[in-house]
């Protein structure tokens, strides 16, 4: 289970100030993982799972931008693919970079 912690010393200034949504390039992979962890810390859930489709809809992303973000998070070993079918792929957050 992921720790429900947001260590402010590990956050980027844009996330501490809360202005990341107004910056050009929003959302990037860091913005998305920050928001997933932030929301997770305030819920009773035991894990964080999402699909490529839900990510794309929530942030109004193109297919290529969604894929780019997911590839970055996979490469950084923050998420892992847990299920896949013809309609969508499910990912789980494995690591909280802000603990």
N, C-alpha and C positions, 0 to 999 in steps of 0.2 A: 504494500500500500504506500502511496506517495505521502510524504509529509505535507501537512497543510500549513505551509510557512511561506511568507513573503519577506525575506530579509532585505530591508531597504538599502543596505550597503551593496547589494548585488544587483539592484535595479538600475536601469539607465535613467538619466535625468528626465527624459521625455515621459517615462512611466511614473516617476515620482510626482512630477508636475501634473500629470494627467492630460497633457496636450498632444499626445501621440496621434490621436485621431484627426487632428487638424493639420498635421504635417504632410508634405508631399511624399508620395510613396506608401502611404498607409493603405492597407495593412501589409507589413512585411512579416517574415517568419517570426521575428522576435515579438512583434505586436500580438500576433495570434497566440503564441505560447504564453505570453504574459496574461492575456485576457482569459485563456483557458484555466491557468493556474489560479488567477485572482478569483474567478467565479467558483472554482473547485473549493477554495479555502472557505467560502461562505456557505457551502452546502454539506449535506450529510453523505454524499456519494463516496464510495470507496475507491473509485477509479475514474479516469477521464477517457471516454471513448467518443469518437466522432467519425463521420464519413466524409469522403471527398465531396459528395453532393451537399451535405449540410454546411460544410465550410464554404463552398462556392455560393450557396444561397445566402448565408448569414452576412457575408462580406461583399456580395455582388461581384464576385471575381470571374474572370474568364477561365476557360479550361487550362490554358497554358500558365496563367499566374497561379492557379490552384496547384497544379503539378509542380511548379517551381518551388513553392512554399513547402509542399509535402516532401519533395526531394531534399531540400535543405534540412528539414527536421529529421528525416531518416538518416542523412549523412552525419548529422551531429549526434545521432543515437538518442534523441529525445523522445521519439515516437517509434512504434513498430506496427507493421501490418498484422492484424489479427484475423481478418476474414475478408473474403473477396467473392463477388459474383459478377454477373454481366451488367448489373445496374449500378453498383457502387462498391467501394472498398472501405472497410472499417479499420481505423487506427486506434491505438491506445497510447497514452502518454506514459512513458517509462521512467522519466527522470524529471525532477523539479530543479531547474537551474537556479532557482532563487532561494534554496534552503540554506 
